[in-house]
Amino acid sequence: MTQAFDDDTLRFYRGNATAYAERQPRSVTLTKFLGELPAGARILELGCGAGYQAEAMLAAGFDVDATDGSPELAAEASRRLGRPVRTMLFHQLDAGEAYDAVWAHACLLHVPRDELADVLKLIWRALKPGGLFYASYKSGDSEGRDKLARYYNYPSEEWLRAQYAEAVTWASIVVETSEGKGFDQELARFLHVTVRKPE
């Protein structure tokens, strides 16, 4: 298993943790996602950033395991949540049928293209049967870097569907689209992928 992250991208988040933590993303997608889960469900959050979405999950009564690849952002999230937040890179996920759901908002879009399938396999393994998994990506047609030098896999919907389908078997794959601005303030098209592990 390779490292499944880009050094320059991780360096950006480590160096800009405080500024990044000041953003307060609101997610209609999160509300919808939580609505599909049983009360008190155990959720793994990958790339939790400053912990705003983990905070919303906890407030809604869910059991949240928040993680981030940047120790600095994990520390910011830990302060916000008043509880430990683990520093974990995607390829370090080592759980078997431990979670009812996995939430990966705007983080797997930094996984190198040739390593995404391996990360999807780890997430599938970590989910309980029937578990739900959400991830969002910036749409495009080839990998590249933004003006902040962060790496993105920039998938098309067709490429992304193929990666998910080839990695493991899902009971369902739903892809929705939206437009918005990220930390770089550039308008982008986002792909929201929600899948469910077979029972």
Secondary structure, DSSP 8 states (H G I E B T S, - for coil): ----S-HHHHHHHHHTHHHHHT-----HHHHHHHHTS-TT-EEEESS-TTSHHHHHHHHTT-EEEEEES-HHHHHHHHHHHTS--EE--GGG---SS-EEEEEETT-GGGS-GGGHHHHHHHHHHHEEEEEEEEEEEE--SS-EE-TT--EE----HHHHHHHHHHHS--SEEEEEEEEEE-TT--EEEEEEEEEE---
